Amino acid sequence: SPDCSFTCHYRCRALVRLDCSGPPGAGDEDDGTEQELEKDTNVDEPSEWEKAELDQAQVEQRIKEYNSQINSNLFMSLNKDGSYTGFIKVQLKLVRPVSVPATKRAGRPGPRAQGVKRRTSFYLPKGTVKHLHILSHTRASEVIDALLRKFTVVDNPRKFALFERSEKDEQVYLRKLADDEQPLRLRLLAGPSEKVLSFVLKENETGEVNWDAFTLPELHNFLRILQREEEEHVRQLRHRYARCRQKMQEAL
């Protein structure tokens, strides 16, 4: 496709096969509305109720209240050791393609593919949802690992981050969870309402990158990609302001 901006390392061209079933976001009618609502995506501090510490009796009472409010069989249950188990629902909202092991094909692999695992890259459908049964002490990083295993994604887990999403006063707030935060504990504190709290897996845009680990050609390629993205962003801004200027001139 002339609109495709996929870039691949020259050593990996023979090892990568794309499954381009359609552009990302196709058929996602709510995506535009979601972007309009998401005004504050840099909420670093947990809210007060998320910082609450519960004793054993309070945990037991919260679990009873939680189970009485849900309309499914995804109950939470208290264990003898004081921990508890339950379900969380995670929505996958990934913009970039993910890599999975390529299916085996007939014939002998070429010499360049020997000793290297073949991969296929494709876009996960937007709105993909997965339920996970986890423990109260399961960490956010472990939830990410479990999701990647469910979809056989072989990308580095550090490329992804788990976010909590909440709606308040017609505005959507996103907060990136720290690796050691416990999603099931947050689910229990928030209750079953998806508006109060839901979980989203997205790309980890703020993760530190070890640029020294890349070769010189790779770094030059990254710079070219950034330049193209910047030029496209500038073009869109100029087009938007040109349309505004035209509308004002027509009004005058």
Salt bridges, closest charged atoms under 4 A:
ASP31 OD1 - LYS126 NZ 3.57
GLU34 OE2 - LYS93 NZ 3.43
GLU34 OE2 - ARG165 NE 2.87
GLU38 OE2 - LYS93 NZ 3.89
GLU48 OE2 - LYS51 NZ 3.97
GLU50 OE1 - ARG175 NH2 3.89
GLU142 OE2 - ARG139 NH2 3.76
ASP155 OD1 - LYS159 NZ 3.47
GLU164 OE2 - ARG175 NE 2.96
GLU167 OE2 - ARG165 NH1 2.94
ASP179 OD2 - ARG158 NH1 2.72
GLU181 OE1 - ARG175 NH2 2.92
GLU194 OE2 - ARG187 NH1 3.55
GLU205 OE2 - ARG96 NH1 3.62
GLU218 OE2 - HIS9 NE2 3.52
GLU232 OE2 - ARG235 NH2 2.74
